[in-house]
Amino acid sequence: MGTANKLLLDVGGRPLVAWPVEAMEAAGIDPLVIVTGPSDARVRAALADRNRRFVHNADADRGMGSSIAVGVAALADEVDVLLICLGDLPRLRPSHVRAVLGAVRTEPEVTVVVPTHDGRRGHPVAFRAQHFAALRALEGDFGARGIVHGAGTRARELVLESPAILRDVDTPAALAELDDGG
């Protein structure tokens, strides 16, 4: 996406990051922690219309793993399940969030729930507390894939009918597709 912070790009009259944040809030996720990176003040300002909790990742250039670690460290003592969600999922809906959270809450033997669509894994991903230490230790740009894989049979894929859980905005073409109603 070049040098611009994609999370601040306009999508439907709002910053891209507002869409998944609002979906999480509408699904009842509380507390909700938003991890910021280099554009910390601008992201906070873009989401300042509600009382939200922010945590800054000074090492965001080290990759997604470091952002996950910072977010989990800020939240893990308060919850027994957490959801990790990308900030560039403009079509994410509260129903997707509730489905993932419901799956992990109703199946005690399951420790990770990953939504899928058409055989591909998406977001948000739910983790039970036994994975929090490993999440706090993440670094690099691999996210939590290794933790999901390591959960083995205790990880569950939840099939959702919507491609919205996959539709992140990583390229100008993906952004243009959103502008065309995609």
C-alpha positions in Angstrom: 0.0 0.0 0.0 3.0 2.3 -0.2 4.0 4.6 2.6 0.5 5.6 3.7 -0.9 3.9 6.8 -3.6 1.8 5.2 -5.7 1.7 8.4 -6.3 5.4 7.9 -7.5 5.2 4.3 -11.1 6.2 3.6 -13.5 3.3 3.1 -17.1 4.4 2.8 -16.5 7.7 4.5 -14.7 6.2 7.5 -11.1 5.1 8.2 -10.5 1.4 7.2 -9.7 0.5 10.9 -13.1 1.8 12.1 -14.9 -1.1 10.4 -13.5 -4.1 12.2 -13.3 -2.1 15.5 -17.0 -1.3 15.3 -17.9 -4.9 14.3 -16.1 -6.1 17.5 -17.8 -3.6 19.6 -21.2 -4.4 18.2 -20.6 -8.0 18.9 -20.1 -7.1 22.6 -16.3 -7.5 22.8 -15.3 -5.8 26.0 -12.6 -5.0 26.8 -11.4 -4.1 23.3 -7.7 -3.3 22.9 -6.4 -1.6 19.8 -2.7 -2.0 19.1 -1.2 0.9 17.3 2.1 1.3 15.5 3.9 4.1 13.8 0.8 6.3 13.2 -0.3 5.9 16.9 -1.7 9.4 17.3 -3.5 9.4 14.0 -5.1 6.0 14.6 -6.2 7.1 18.1 -7.7 10.3 16.6 -9.5 8.3 13.9 -11.1 6.1 16.5 -11.6 8.8 19.2 -15.4 8.8 18.8 -15.8 6.2 21.6 -14.0 5.3 24.8 -11.5 2.7 23.5 -8.4 1.3 25.0 -5.2 1.7 23.0 -1.7 0.2 23.4 1.2 1.3 21.4 3.6 -1.2 19.8 6.9 0.7 19.5 8.4 -2.3 17.7 5.6 -2.7 15.1 8.2 -2.8 12.4 9.3 -6.2 13.8 6.1 -7.7 12.4 2.6 -8.8 13.4 3.9 -11.1 16.1 5.1 -8.2 18.2 1.8 -6.5 17.9 -0.1 -9.6 19.0 2.4 -9.9 22.0 1.8 -6.3 23.0 -2.0 -6.6 22.8 -2.1 -9.9 24.7 0.2 -8.4 27.4 -2.2 -5.5 27.8 -5.3 -7.7 28.1 -4.5 -11.3 29.2 -5.0 -10.8 33.0 -8.6 -9.7 32.4 -10.0 -12.4 30.2 -10.0 -16.2 29.8 -10.6 -16.0 26.0 -9.3 -13.4 23.6 -9.9 -12.7 19.9 -7.2 -11.5 17.6 -8.4 -9.5 14.6 -6.7 -7.6 11.9 -7.4 -3.9 11.5 -8.0 -4.0 7.8 -11.2 -6.2 7.5 -13.8 -3.7 6.4 -16.5 -6.3 5.7 -16.2 -8.1 9.1 -19.6 -8.2 10.8 -20.7 -8.7 14.4 -22.3 -12.0 13.5 -18.8 -13.4 12.4 -17.3 -12.3 15.7 -20.1 -13.8 17.7 -19.9 -17.1 15.8 -16.2 -17.5 16.6 -16.6 -16.5 20.2 -19.6 -18.7 20.6 -17.7 -21.7 19.2 -14.8 -21.4 21.7 -17.2 -20.7 24.6 -19.5 -23.7 24.0 -16.8 -26.3 23.4 -14.6 -26.5 26.5 -12.1 -29.0 24.9 -11.4 -26.5 22.1 -8.6 -24.0 22.8 -8.4 -22.2 19.5 -11.1 -21.4 17.0 -10.2 -20.2 13.5 -13.0 -19.1 11.1 -12.7 -20.4 7.5 -14.3 -19.7 4.2 -13.8 -21.8 1.1 -11.0 -23.7 2.8 -9.1 -20.5 3.7 -8.4 -19.3 7.3 -9.5 -15.9 8.3 -10.1 -13.6 11.3 -10.9 -13.1 14.1 -9.2 -16.1 15.8 -10.1 -17.1 19.4 -7.6 -18.3 21.9 -8.1 -19.7 25.4 -5.9 -18.6 28.3 -3.5 -21.6 28.0 -2.1 -20.0 24.8 -1.6 -16.5 26.3 2.1 -17.0 27.3 3.0 -18.2 23.8 1.1 -15.3 22.3 3.0 -12.8 24.5 6.2 -14.4 23.3 5.5 -13.9 19.6 7.7 -11.8 17.3 8.3 -11.5 13.6 5.7 -11.4 10.9 4.2 -14.9 11.3 1.5 -14.1 13.7 0.0 -16.9 15.7 0.0 -19.6 13.0 2.4 -21.8 14.9 0.3 -21.6 18.0 -2.8 -22.6 16.0 -0.9 -25.5 14.5 0.5 -26.5 17.9 -2.9 -26.8 19.4 -3.5 -29.9 17.2 -6.9 -31.5 17.8 -7.8 -28.8 20.3 -8.0 -26.3 17.5 -11.2 -26.0 15.6 -11.9 -24.6 12.2 -15.3 -22.9 12.1 -16.8 -22.7 8.5 -18.5 -19.4 7.9 -20.5 -18.6 4.7 -19.0 -15.1 4.3 -15.7 -14.3 2.6 -15.6 -11.1 4.8 -13.3 -12.9 7.3 -10.7 -13.2 4.5 -11.1 -9.8 2.8 -8.2 -7.7 4.2 -6.9 -4.7 2.3 -3.3 -5.3 1.4 -3.1 -3.8 -2.1 -4.5 -0.8 -4.0 -6.5 -3.3 -6.1 -8.2 -4.6 -2.9 -9.0 -1.1 -1.8 -10.4 -0.3 -5.3 -12.6 -3.4 -5.2 -14.1 -2.1 -1.9 -14.9 1.2 -3.5 -16.7 -0.7 -6.3 -18.9 -2.4 -3.7 -16.8 -5.7 -3.4 
